[in-house]
Amino acid sequence: MTILKLKIDNIGYEIECKKGEENLLRKAEELLNVNLDNNPHLKTLPQSKKFLMLSLVLAADLTSNKKQF
């Protein structure tokens, strides 16, 4: 296992991942940070609520994209 250091919303996290998953997790890190930057109202929320709302925003985007195909 590899220990990967991620930074989401200026908070550092160390997570374990399988070898070869690093790029996927880096892309996810970038996606989360871009969405936080695009939704500045989320930054004022407590951390747990912020990540809940971010999950809902991403799920809505995913659902919307599936309907387009």
All heavy atoms as a GROMACS GRO file, in nm:
protein
  553
    1MET      N    1   0.083  -0.118   0.000
    1MET     CA    2   0.000   0.000   0.000
    1MET      C    3   0.088   0.125   0.000
    1MET      O    4   0.196   0.126   0.057
    1MET     CB    5  -0.089   0.004   0.125
    1MET     CG    6  -0.201  -0.097   0.126
    1MET     SD    7  -0.328  -0.048   0.010
    1MET     CE    8  -0.442  -0.178   0.033
    2THR      N    9   0.036   0.229  -0.061
    2THR     CA   10   0.105   0.356  -0.069
    2THR      C   11   0.032   0.458   0.018
    2THR      O   12  -0.091   0.459   0.022
    2THR     CB   13   0.105   0.406  -0.216
    2THR    OG1   14   0.171   0.310  -0.297
    2THR    CG2   15   0.173   0.539  -0.230
    3ILE      N   16   0.105   0.542   0.088
    3ILE     CA   17   0.045   0.653   0.162
    3ILE      C   18   0.050   0.775   0.071
    3ILE      O   19   0.156   0.815   0.024
    3ILE     CB   20   0.122   0.683   0.293
    3ILE    CG1   21   0.124   0.562   0.384
    3ILE    CG2   22   0.063   0.805   0.363
    3ILE    CD1   23  -0.010   0.524   0.443
    4LEU      N   24  -0.066   0.831   0.045
    4LEU     CA   25  -0.078   0.946  -0.045
    4LEU      C   26  -0.123   1.066   0.036
    4LEU      O   27  -0.218   1.057   0.115
    4LEU     CB   28  -0.179   0.914  -0.155
    4LEU     CG   29  -0.198   1.018  -0.264
    4LEU    CD1   30  -0.069   1.033  -0.345
    4LEU    CD2   31  -0.311   0.977  -0.356
    5LYS      N   32  -0.054   1.177   0.019
    5LYS     CA   33  -0.091   1.300   0.088
    5LYS      C   34  -0.175   1.385  -0.006
    5LYS      O   35  -0.131   1.420  -0.116
    5LYS     CB   36   0.034   1.378   0.131
    5LYS     CG   37   0.113   1.305   0.237
    5LYS     CD   38   0.235   1.385   0.278
    5LYS     CE   39   0.314   1.306   0.383
    5LYS     NZ   40   0.433   1.378   0.428
    6LEU      N   41  -0.297   1.416   0.037
    6LEU     CA   42  -0.388   1.500  -0.040
    6LEU      C   43  -0.416   1.627   0.039
    6LEU      O   44  -0.410   1.627   0.162
    6LEU     CB   45  -0.520   1.427  -0.065
    6LEU     CG   46  -0.513   1.295  -0.142
    6LEU    CD1   47  -0.651   1.232  -0.150
    6LEU    CD2   48  -0.456   1.316  -0.280
    7LYS      N   49  -0.450   1.734  -0.033
    7LYS     CA   50  -0.488   1.858   0.031
    7LYS      C   51  -0.622   1.900  -0.028
    7LYS      O   52  -0.631   1.930  -0.148
    7LYS     CB   53  -0.382   1.966   0.008
    7LYS     CG   54  -0.396   2.083   0.100
    7LYS     CD   55  -0.272   2.172   0.089
    7LYS     CE   56  -0.268   2.265   0.206
    7LYS     NZ   57  -0.150   2.352   0.200
    8ILE      N   58  -0.725   1.899   0.055
    8ILE     CA   59  -0.859   1.937   0.012
    8ILE      C   60  -0.905   2.051   0.101
    8ILE      O   61  -0.906   2.038   0.224
    8ILE     CB   62  -0.956   1.817   0.021
    8ILE    CG1   63  -0.906   1.703  -0.068
    8ILE    CG2   64  -1.098   1.859  -0.019
    8ILE    CD1   65  -0.976   1.571  -0.046
    9ASP      N   66  -0.940   2.163   0.039
    9ASP     CA   67  -0.984   2.282   0.112
    9ASP      C   68  -0.878   2.324   0.214
    9ASP      O   69  -0.907   2.358   0.328
    9ASP     CB   70  -1.120   2.258   0.178
    9ASP     CG   71  -1.187   2.386   0.221
    9ASP    OD1   72  -1.164   2.490   0.159
    9ASP    OD2   73  -1.264   2.381   0.320
   10ASN      N   74  -0.753   2.318   0.172
   10ASN     CA   75  -0.636   2.356   0.254
   10ASN      C   76  -0.620   2.273   0.381
   10ASN      O   77  -0.558   2.317   0.478
   10ASN     CB   78  -0.641   2.506   0.289
   10ASN     CG   79  -0.618   2.591   0.166
   10ASN    OD1   80  -0.534   2.560   0.084
   10ASN    ND2   81  -0.696   2.696   0.152
   11ILE      N   82  -0.675   2.153   0.382
   11ILE     CA   83  -0.657   2.060   0.493
   11ILE      C   84  -0.584   1.937   0.437
   11ILE      O   85  -0.626   1.881   0.336
   11ILE     CB   86  -0.792   2.019   0.555
   11ILE    CG1   87  -0.864   2.142   0.610
   11ILE    CG2   88  -0.772   1.915   0.665
   11ILE    CD1   89  -1.006   2.116   0.656
   12GLY      N   90  -0.477   1.899   0.504
   12GLY     CA   91  -0.399   1.784   0.459
   12GLY      C   92  -0.457   1.653   0.509
   12GLY      O   93  -0.503   1.644   0.623
   13TYR      N   94  -0.457   1.555   0.422
   13TYR     CA   95  -0.504   1.421   0.455
   13TYR      C   96  -0.402   1.320   0.405
   13TYR      O   97  -0.345   1.337   0.298
   13TYR     CB   98  -0.638   1.391   0.386
   13TYR     CG   99  -0.751   1.481   0.427
   13TYR    CD1  100  -0.780   1.596   0.356
   13TYR    CD2  101  -0.829   1.452   0.539
   13TYR    CE1  102  -0.884   1.680   0.393
   13TYR    CE2  103  -0.934   1.535   0.578
   13TYR     CZ  104  -0.959   1.648   0.504
   13TYR     OH  105  -1.062   1.731   0.542
   14GLU      N  106  -0.378   1.217   0.482
   14GLU     CA  107  -0.294   1.105   0.437
   14GLU      C  108  -0.385   0.984   0.426
   14GLU      O  109  -0.453   0.947   0.521
   14GLU     CB  110  -0.183   1.078   0.538
   14GLU     CG  111  -0.076   1.184   0.540
   14GLU     CD  112   0.041   1.148   0.628
   14GLU    OE1  113   0.044   1.038   0.687
   14GLU    OE2  114   0.132   1.232   0.639
   15ILE      N  115  -0.387   0.926   0.307
   15ILE     CA  116  -0.472   0.809   0.286
   15ILE      C  117  -0.389   0.696   0.227
   15ILE      O  118  -0.288   0.719   0.160
   15ILE     CB  119  -0.592   0.840   0.193
   15ILE    CG1  120  -0.545   0.885   0.055
   15ILE    CG2  121  -0.682   0.946   0.255
   15ILE    CD1  122  -0.656   0.884  -0.046
   16GLU      N  123  -0.433   0.575   0.253
   16GLU     CA  124  -0.371   0.456   0.196
   16GLU      C  125  -0.440   0.424   0.065
   16GLU      O  126  -0.563   0.432   0.055
   16GLU     CB  127  -0.389   0.337   0.290
   16GLU     CG  128  -0.267   0.304   0.368
   16GLU     CD  129  -0.284   0.178   0.451
   16GLU    OE1  130  -0.318   0.072   0.394
   16GLU    OE2  131  -0.262   0.188   0.572
   17CYS      N  132  -0.362   0.388  -0.034
   17CYS     CA  133  -0.421   0.346  -0.161
   17CYS      C  134  -0.333   0.238  -0.222
   17CYS      O  135  -0.218   0.220  -0.184
   17CYS     CB  136  -0.436   0.464  -0.256
   17CYS     SG  137  -0.282   0.541  -0.310
   18LYS      N  138  -0.391   0.168  -0.316
   18LYS     CA  139  -0.315   0.066  -0.388
   18LYS      C  140  -0.223   0.132  -0.489
   18LYS      O  141  -0.252   0.242  -0.538
   18LYS     CB  142  -0.410  -0.028  -0.461
   18LYS     CG  143  -0.496  -0.112  -0.370
   18LYS     CD  144  -0.588  -0.200  -0.451
   18LYS     CE  145  -0.678  -0.282  -0.359
   18LYS     NZ  146  -0.775  -0.361  -0.436
   19LYS      N  147  -0.116   0.066  -0.519
   19LYS     CA  148  -0.024   0.117  -0.620
   19LYS      C  149  -0.100   0.132  -0.752
   19LYS      O  150  -0.176   0.044  -0.791
   19LYS     CB  151   0.093   0.020  -0.637
   19LYS     CG  152   0.206   0.077  -0.716
   19LYS     CD  153   0.337   0.028  -0.657
   19LYS     CE  154   0.453   0.089  -0.729
   19LYS     NZ  155   0.494   0.216  -0.674
   20GLY      N  156  -0.083   0.245  -0.816
   20GLY     CA  157  -0.152   0.271  -0.942
   20GLY      C  158  -0.278   0.356  -0.926
   20GLY      O  159  -0.333   0.403  -1.026
   21GLU      N  160  -0.326   0.375  -0.805
   21GLU     CA  161  -0.446   0.455  -0.782
   21GLU      C  162  -0.416   0.603  -0.757
   21GLU      O  163  -0.507   0.685  -0.748
   21GLU     CB  164  -0.525   0.401  -0.662
   21GLU     CG  165  -0.586   0.267  -0.684
   21GLU     CD  166  -0.664   0.216  -0.562
   21GLU    OE1  167  -0.627   0.252  -0.448
   21GLU    OE2  168  -0.760   0.141  -0.583
   22GLU      N  169  -0.288   0.636  -0.750
   22GLU     CA  170  -0.249   0.772  -0.714
   22GLU      C  171  -0.305   0.878  -0.810
   22GLU      O  172  -0.358   0.980  -0.765
   22GLU     CB  173  -0.095   0.785  -0.708
   22GLU     CG  174  -0.030   0.700  -0.603
   22GLU     CD  175   0.010   0.560  -0.653
   22GLU    OE1  176  -0.029   0.522  -0.766
   22GLU    OE2  177   0.078   0.489  -0.577
   23ASN      N  178  -0.295   0.854  -0.939
   23ASN     CA  179  -0.343   0.953  -1.037
   23ASN      C  180  -0.493   0.974  -1.027
   23ASN      O  181  -0.541   1.088  -1.036
   23ASN     CB  182  -0.304   0.913  -1.180
   23ASN     CG  183  -0.157   0.932  -1.207
   23ASN    OD1  184  -0.090   1.010  -1.140
   23ASN    ND2  185  -0.104   0.858  -1.303
   24LEU      N  186  -0.567   0.868  -1.008
   24LEU     CA  187  -0.712   0.879  -0.993
   24LEU      C  188  -0.747   0.963  -0.871
   24LEU      O  189  -0.834   1.050  -0.876
   24LEU     CB  190  -0.775   0.740  -0.981
   24LEU     CG  191  -0.926   0.735  -0.956
   24LEU    CD1  192  -1.002   0.795  -1.074
   24LEU    CD2  193  -0.970   0.594  -0.929
   25LEU      N  194  -0.677   0.939  -0.761
   25LEU     CA  195  -0.705   1.014  -0.639
   25LEU      C  196  -0.660   1.160  -0.651
   25LEU      O  197  -0.726   1.250  -0.596
   25LEU     CB  198  -0.640   0.946  -0.520
   25LEU     CG  199  -0.703   0.811  -0.484
   25LEU    CD1  200  -0.617   0.737  -0.384
   25LEU    CD2  201  -0.844   0.829  -0.433
   26ARG      N  202  -0.554   1.186  -0.724
   26ARG     CA  203  -0.512   1.325  -0.748
   26ARG      C  204  -0.616   1.400  -0.830
   26ARG      O  205  -0.645   1.516  -0.807
   26ARG     CB  206  -0.377   1.329  -0.820
   26ARG     CG  207  -0.262   1.287  -0.737
   26ARG     CD  208  -0.214   1.400  -0.649
   26ARG     NE  209  -0.103   1.353  -0.567
   26ARG     CZ  210  -0.085   1.390  -0.443
   26ARG    NH1  211  -0.168   1.474  -0.386
   26ARG    NH2  212   0.016   1.344  -0.374
   27LYS      N  213  -0.675   1.331  -0.929
   27LYS     CA  214  -0.782   1.392  -1.009
   27LYS      C  215  -0.904   1.420  -0.923
   27LYS      O  216  -0.970   1.524  -0.937
   27LYS     CB  217  -0.817   1.303  -1.127
   27LYS     CG  218  -0.712   1.301  -1.235
   27LYS     CD  219  -0.749   1.207  -1.348
   27LYS     CE  220  -0.637   1.198  -1.449
   27LYS     NZ  221  -0.667   1.104  -1.557
   28ALA      N  222  -0.936   1.329  -0.832
   28ALA     CA  223  -1.048   1.350  -0.741
   28ALA      C  224  -1.021   1.468  -0.648
   28ALA      O  225  -1.110   1.551  -0.623
   28ALA     CB  226  -1.075   1.223  -0.660
   29GLU      N  227  -0.898   1.477  -0.599
   29GLU     CA  228  -0.858   1.590  -0.514
   29GLU      C  229  -0.879   1.721  -0.590
   29GLU      O  230  -0.935   1.817  -0.536
   29GLU     CB  231  -0.711   1.573  -0.476
   29GLU     CG  232  -0.648   1.690  -0.405
   29GLU     CD  233  -0.497   1.674  -0.393
   29GLU    OE1  234  -0.432   1.624  -0.487
   29GLU    OE2  235  -0.445   1.713  -0.288
   30GLU      N  236  -0.835   1.726  -0.714
   30GLU     CA  237  -0.850   1.847  -0.796
   30GLU      C  238  -0.997   1.880  -0.819
   30GLU      O  239  -1.038   1.996  -0.808
   30GLU     CB  240  -0.778   1.828  -0.930
   30GLU     CG  241  -0.785   1.950  -1.018
   30GLU     CD  242  -0.713   1.930  -1.151
   30GLU    OE1  243  -0.647   1.827  -1.171
   30GLU    OE2  244  -0.725   2.019  -1.236
   31LEU      N  245  -1.078   1.779  -0.848
   31LEU     CA  246  -1.220   1.799  -0.870
   31LEU      C  247  -1.288   1.858  -0.746
   31LEU      O  248  -1.369   1.951  -0.756
   31LEU     CB  249  -1.287   1.667  -0.910
   31LEU     CG  250  -1.438   1.672  -0.934
   31LEU    CD1  251  -1.471   1.762  -1.051
   31LEU    CD2  252  -1.492   1.532  -0.956
   32LEU      N  253  -1.255   1.805  -0.630
   32LEU     CA  254  -1.313   1.856  -0.506
   32LEU      C  255  -1.273   2.002  -0.483
   32LEU      O  256  -1.357   2.086  -0.449
   32LEU     CB  257  -1.270   1.769  -0.388
   32LEU     CG  258  -1.327   1.628  -0.385
   32LEU    CD1  259  -1.259   1.546  -0.276
   32LEU    CD2  260  -1.477   1.631  -0.365
   33ASN      N  261  -1.146   2.032  -0.502
   33ASN     CA  262  -1.100   2.169  -0.480
   33ASN      C  263  -1.159   2.268  -0.580
   33ASN      O  264  -1.196   2.380  -0.544
   33ASN     CB  265  -0.947   2.175  -0.480
   33ASN     CG  266  -0.890   2.121  -0.351
   33ASN    OD1  267  -0.938   2.150  -0.242
   33ASN    ND2  268  -0.787   2.039  -0.362
   34VAL      N  269  -1.174   2.227  -0.705
   34VAL     CA  270  -1.236   2.313  -0.807
   34VAL      C  271  -1.381   2.340  -0.769
   34VAL      O  272  -1.429   2.454  -0.777
   34VAL     CB  273  -1.226   2.249  -0.947
   34VAL    CG1  274  -1.320   2.316  -1.046
   34VAL    CG2  275  -1.083   2.254  -0.997
   35ASN      N  276  -1.452   2.236  -0.727
   35ASN     CA  277  -1.592   2.255  -0.688
   35ASN      C  278  -1.605   2.343  -0.565
   35ASN      O  279  -1.699   2.422  -0.555
   35ASN     CB  280  -1.661   2.120  -0.667
   35ASN     CG  281  -1.720   2.067  -0.795
   35ASN    OD1  282  -1.828   2.104  -0.834
   35ASN    ND2  283  -1.643   1.984  -0.865
   36LEU      N  284  -1.513   2.332  -0.471
   36LEU     CA  285  -1.516   2.421  -0.356
   36LEU      C  286  -1.488   2.566  -0.398
   36LEU      O  287  -1.552   2.658  -0.347
   36LEU     CB  288  -1.414   2.376  -0.251
   36LEU     CG  289  -1.457   2.254  -0.170
   36LEU    CD1  290  -1.339   2.196  -0.094
   36LEU    CD2  291  -1.570   2.290  -0.075
   37ASP      N  292  -1.396   2.585  -0.492
   37ASP     CA  293  -1.368   2.720  -0.541
   37ASP      C  294  -1.487   2.778  -0.618
   37ASP      O  295  -1.513   2.898  -0.612
   37ASP     CB  296  -1.244   2.720  -0.631
   37ASP     CG  297  -1.116   2.698  -0.554
   37ASP    OD1  298  -1.115   2.716  -0.430
   37ASP    OD2  299  -1.015   2.660  -0.618
   38ASN      N  300  -1.558   2.691  -0.691
   38ASN     CA  301  -1.674   2.736  -0.769
   38ASN      C  302  -1.799   2.758  -0.685
   38ASN      O  303  -1.897   2.814  -0.734
   38ASN     CB  304  -1.705   2.636  -0.881
   38ASN     CG  305  -1.600   2.635  -0.989
   38ASN    OD1  306  -1.523   2.731  -1.004
   38ASN    ND2  307  -1.593   2.528  -1.065
   39ASN      N  308  -1.799   2.711  -0.562
   39ASN     CA  309  -1.913   2.725  -0.471
   39ASN      C  310  -1.863   2.785  -0.339
   39ASN      O  311  -1.862   2.716  -0.236
   39ASN     CB  312  -1.979   2.590  -0.447
   39ASN     CG  313  -2.041   2.532  -0.572
   39ASN    OD1  314  -2.145   2.577  -0.616
   39ASN    ND2  315  -1.974   2.435  -0.633
   40PRO      N  316  -1.823   2.912  -0.340
   40PRO     CA  317  -1.761   2.972  -0.222
   40PRO      C  318  -1.852   2.972  -0.098
   40PRO      O  319  -1.803   2.974   0.014
   40PRO     CB  320  -1.727   3.114  -0.265
   40PRO     CG  321  -1.806   3.140  -0.387
   40PRO     CD  322  -1.834   3.007  -0.450
   41HIS      N  323  -1.984   2.965  -0.118
   41HIS     CA  324  -2.076   2.960  -0.004
   41HIS      C  325  -2.056   2.833   0.080
   41HIS      O  326  -2.088   2.831   0.198
   41HIS     CB  327  -2.220   2.972  -0.051
   41HIS     CG  328  -2.262   2.864  -0.145
   41HIS    ND1  329  -2.227   2.865  -0.279
   41HIS    CD2  330  -2.332   2.751  -0.125
   41HIS    CE1  331  -2.275   2.756  -0.337
   41HIS    NE2  332  -2.340   2.686  -0.246
   42LEU      N  333  -2.000   2.728   0.019
   42LEU     CA  334  -1.975   2.605   0.094
   42LEU      C  335  -1.864   2.622   0.197
   42LEU      O  336  -1.863   2.555   0.299
   42LEU     CB  337  -1.938   2.491  -0.002
   42LEU     CG  338  -2.045   2.445  -0.101
   42LEU    CD1  339  -1.991   2.334  -0.189
   42LEU    CD2  340  -2.170   2.401  -0.030
   43LYS      N  341  -1.771   2.714   0.169
   43LYS     CA  342  -1.654   2.731   0.258
   43LYS      C  343  -1.693   2.781   0.396
   43LYS      O  344  -1.619   2.764   0.491
   43LYS     CB  345  -1.553   2.824   0.194
   43LYS     CG  346  -1.485   2.759   0.075
   43LYS     CD  347  -1.360   2.834   0.034
   43LYS     CE  348  -1.292   2.761  -0.078
   43LYS     NZ  349  -1.163   2.708  -0.041
   44THR      N  350  -1.810   2.843   0.409
   44THR     CA  351  -1.851   2.896   0.539
   44THR      C  352  -1.918   2.790   0.627
   44THR      O  353  -1.942   2.816   0.745
   44THR     CB  354  -1.949   3.014   0.520
   44THR    OG1  355  -2.067   2.968   0.454
   44THR    CG2  356  -1.884   3.125   0.438
   45LEU      N  357  -1.946   2.674   0.570
   45LEU     CA  358  -2.014   2.569   0.645
   45LEU      C  359  -1.917   2.491   0.733
   45LEU      O  360  -1.798   2.485   0.704
   45LEU     CB  361  -2.081   2.470   0.548
   45LEU     CG  362  -2.190   2.526   0.458
   45LEU    CD1  363  -2.232   2.420   0.357
   45LEU    CD2  364  -2.309   2.573   0.540
   46PRO      N  365  -1.969   2.429   0.840
   46PRO     CA  366  -1.883   2.337   0.917
   46PRO      C  367  -1.834   2.225   0.824
   46PRO      O  368  -1.900   2.191   0.726
   46PRO     CB  369  -1.977   2.281   1.024
   46PRO     CG  370  -2.092   2.374   1.029
   46PRO     CD  371  -2.103   2.438   0.894
   47GLN      N  372  -1.720   2.168   0.856
   47GLN     CA  373  -1.656   2.070   0.766
   47GLN      C  374  -1.748   1.955   0.727
   47GLN      O  375  -1.755   1.919   0.610
   47GLN     CB  376  -1.529   2.016   0.829
   47GLN     CG  377  -1.449   1.931   0.734
   47GLN     CD  378  -1.315   1.890   0.791
   47GLN    OE1  379  -1.281   1.926   0.902
   47GLN    NE2  380  -1.240   1.814   0.716
   48SER      N  381  -1.819   1.896   0.822
   48SER     CA  382  -1.904   1.781   0.787
   48SER      C  383  -2.016   1.822   0.692
   48SER      O  384  -2.046   1.751   0.596
   48SER     CB  385  -1.962   1.716   0.913
   48SER     OG  386  -2.042   1.809   0.984
   49LYS      N  387  -2.076   1.937   0.715
   49LYS     CA  388  -2.184   1.984   0.628
   49LYS      C  389  -2.128   2.026   0.492
   49LYS      O  390  -2.191   2.006   0.388
   49LYS     CB  391  -2.259   2.099   0.692
   49LYS     CG  392  -2.391   2.127   0.624
   49LYS     CD  393  -2.476   2.221   0.706
   49LYS     CE  394  -2.574   2.137   0.784
   49LYS     NZ  395  -2.677   2.215   0.849
   50LYS      N  396  -2.007   2.082   0.492
   50LYS     CA  397  -1.942   2.123   0.367
   50LYS      C  398  -1.922   2.002   0.276
   50LYS      O  399  -1.955   2.005   0.158
   50LYS     CB  400  -1.807   2.186   0.399
   50LYS     CG  401  -1.728   2.230   0.280
   50LYS     CD  402  -1.586   2.273   0.314
   50LYS     CE  403  -1.576   2.354   0.439
   50LYS     NZ  404  -1.439   2.398   0.471
   51PHE      N  405  -1.872   1.892   0.334
   51PHE     CA  406  -1.848   1.773   0.253
   51PHE      C  407  -1.977   1.702   0.213
   51PHE      O  408  -1.985   1.642   0.106
   51PHE     CB  409  -1.748   1.680   0.320
   51PHE     CG  410  -1.607   1.732   0.312
   51PHE    CD1  411  -1.538   1.770   0.426
   51PHE    CD2  412  -1.544   1.747   0.189
   51PHE    CE1  413  -1.409   1.820   0.418
   51PHE    CE2  414  -1.415   1.796   0.179
   51PHE     CZ  415  -1.348   1.834   0.293
   52LEU      N  416  -2.080   1.713   0.295
   52LEU     CA  417  -2.211   1.660   0.257
   52LEU      C  418  -2.264   1.737   0.136
   52LEU      O  419  -2.308   1.677   0.036
   52LEU     CB  420  -2.310   1.669   0.373
   52LEU     CG  421  -2.456   1.641   0.336
   52LEU    CD1  422  -2.474   1.498   0.290
   52LEU    CD2  423  -2.547   1.672   0.454
   53MET      N  424  -2.261   1.870   0.143
   53MET     CA  425  -2.311   1.952   0.033
   53MET      C  426  -2.228   1.931  -0.093
   53MET      O  427  -2.282   1.923  -0.204
   53MET     CB  428  -2.313   2.099   0.073
   53MET     CG  429  -2.412   2.132   0.183
   53MET     SD  430  -2.582   2.085   0.141
   53MET     CE  431  -2.614   2.192   0.002
   54LEU      N  432  -2.098   1.919  -0.078
   54LEU     CA  433  -2.011   1.893  -0.192
   54LEU      C  434  -2.045   1.759  -0.256
   54LEU      O  435  -2.051   1.747  -0.379
   54LEU     CB  436  -1.865   1.897  -0.148
   54LEU     CG  437  -1.759   1.882  -0.255
   54LEU    CD1  438  -1.773   1.987  -0.364
   54LEU    CD2  439  -1.621   1.890  -0.192
   55SER      N  440  -2.074   1.659  -0.175
   55SER     CA  441  -2.115   1.527  -0.226
   55SER      C  442  -2.245   1.538  -0.305
   55SER      O  443  -2.259   1.477  -0.411
   55SER     CB  444  -2.134   1.428  -0.111
   55SER     OG  445  -2.014   1.407  -0.044
   56LEU      N  446  -2.338   1.617  -0.254
   56LEU     CA  447  -2.465   1.635  -0.324
   56LEU      C  448  -2.447   1.709  -0.457
   56LEU      O  449  -2.510   1.673  -0.557
   56LEU     CB  450  -2.564   1.709  -0.235
   56LEU     CG  451  -2.612   1.631  -0.112
   56LEU    CD1  452  -2.692   1.722  -0.019
   56LEU    CD2  453  -2.693   1.510  -0.152
   57VAL      N  454  -2.361   1.810  -0.459
   57VAL     CA  455  -2.332   1.883  -0.583
   57VAL      C  456  -2.272   1.788  -0.686
   57VAL      O  457  -2.315   1.785  -0.802
   57VAL     CB  458  -2.237   2.002  -0.556
   57VAL    CG1  459  -2.180   2.059  -0.686
   57VAL    CG2  460  -2.308   2.111  -0.477
   58LEU      N  461  -2.176   1.707  -0.645
   58LEU     CA  462  -2.112   1.613  -0.738
   58LEU      C  463  -2.209   1.505  -0.785
   58LEU      O  464  -2.208   1.466  -0.902
   58LEU     CB  465  -1.988   1.550  -0.674
   58LEU     CG  466  -1.873   1.648  -0.649
   58LEU    CD1  467  -1.764   1.581  -0.565
   58LEU    CD2  468  -1.816   1.700  -0.779
   59ALA      N  469  -2.294   1.457  -0.695
   59ALA     CA  470  -2.393   1.355  -0.732
   59ALA      C  471  -2.493   1.414  -0.832
   59ALA      O  472  -2.533   1.346  -0.927
   59ALA     CB  473  -2.464   1.303  -0.608
   60ALA      N  474  -2.533   1.537  -0.810
   60ALA     CA  475  -2.626   1.602  -0.904
   60ALA      C  476  -2.562   1.617  -1.041
   60ALA      O  477  -2.628   1.593  -1.143
   60ALA     CB  478  -2.670   1.737  -0.848
   61ASP      N  479  -2.435   1.656  -1.044
   61ASP     CA  480  -2.364   1.667  -1.172
   61ASP      C  481  -2.356   1.532  -1.242
   61ASP      O  482  -2.378   1.522  -1.362
   61ASP     CB  483  -2.222   1.720  -1.151
   61ASP     CG  484  -2.218   1.869  -1.119
   61ASP    OD1  485  -2.321   1.937  -1.136
   61ASP    OD2  486  -2.109   1.916  -1.078
   62LEU      N  487  -2.325   1.429  -1.167
   62LEU     CA  488  -2.316   1.294  -1.223
   62LEU      C  489  -2.449   1.248  -1.278
   62LEU      O  490  -2.457   1.196  -1.390
   62LEU     CB  491  -2.266   1.196  -1.116
   62LEU     CG  492  -2.247   1.052  -1.158
   62LEU    CD1  493  -2.143   1.040  -1.268
   62LEU    CD2  494  -2.208   0.967  -1.039
   63THR      N  495  -2.556   1.270  -1.204
   63THR     CA  496  -2.690   1.233  -1.247
   63THR      C  497  -2.729   1.310  -1.373
   63THR      O  498  -2.785   1.253  -1.468
   63THR     CB  499  -2.793   1.259  -1.135
   63THR    OG1  500  -2.754   1.183  -1.021
   63THR    CG2  501  -2.932   1.221  -1.176
   64SER      N  502  -2.699   1.439  -1.376
   64SER     CA  503  -2.730   1.523  -1.492
   64SER      C  504  -2.655   1.476  -1.614
   64SER      O  505  -2.711   1.470  -1.724
   64SER     CB  506  -2.694   1.668  -1.459
   64SER     OG  507  -2.716   1.750  -1.571
   65ASN      N  508  -2.528   1.440  -1.598
   65ASN     CA  509  -2.447   1.393  -1.711
   65ASN      C  510  -2.498   1.259  -1.764
   65ASN      O  511  -2.493   1.236  -1.885
   65ASN     CB  512  -2.300   1.381  -1.672
   65ASN     CG  513  -2.233   1.516  -1.658
   65ASN    OD1  514  -2.277   1.614  -1.716
   65ASN    ND2  515  -2.128   1.522  -1.579
   66LYS      N  516  -2.545   1.171  -1.678
   66LYS     CA  517  -2.597   1.041  -1.725
   66LYS      C  518  -2.722   1.060  -1.809
   66LYS      O  519  -2.745   0.986  -1.904
   66LYS     CB  520  -2.628   0.951  -1.604
   66LYS     CG  521  -2.506   0.887  -1.546
   66LYS     CD  522  -2.545   0.788  -1.438
   66LYS     CE  523  -2.423   0.715  -1.387
   66LYS     NZ  524  -2.458   0.614  -1.287
   67LYS      N  525  -2.806   1.158  -1.775
   67LYS     CA  526  -2.928   1.181  -1.850
   67LYS      C  527  -2.901   1.237  -1.988
   67LYS      O  528  -2.982   1.221  -2.079
   67LYS     CB  529  -3.020   1.276  -1.773
   67LYS     CG  530  -3.082   1.213  -1.652
   67LYS     CD  531  -3.173   1.312  -1.581
   67LYS     CE  532  -3.232   1.246  -1.454
   67LYS     NZ  533  -3.316   1.339  -1.380
   68GLN      N  534  -2.786   1.302  -2.009
   68GLN     CA  535  -2.752   1.360  -2.137
   68GLN      C  536  -2.717   1.254  -2.240
   68GLN      O  537  -2.723   1.278  -2.360
   68GLN     CB  538  -2.637   1.459  -2.122
   68GLN     CG  539  -2.676   1.583  -2.046
   68GLN     CD  540  -2.557   1.677  -2.027
   68GLN    OE1  541  -2.448   1.651  -2.075
   68GLN    NE2  542  -2.579   1.786  -1.957
   69PHE      N  543  -2.678   1.134  -2.196
   69PHE     CA  544  -2.635   1.030  -2.291
   69PHE      C  545  -2.746   0.945  -2.331
   69PHE      O  546  -2.835   0.904  -2.318
   69PHE     CB  547  -2.523   0.944  -2.229
   69PHE     CG  548  -2.396   1.022  -2.211
   69PHE    CD1  549  -2.355   1.063  -2.084
   69PHE    CD2  550  -2.319   1.059  -2.319
   69PHE    CE1  551  -2.238   1.134  -2.067
   69PHE    CE2  552  -2.203   1.130  -2.303
   69PHE     CZ  553  -2.161   1.170  -2.176
   0.00000   0.00000   0.00000
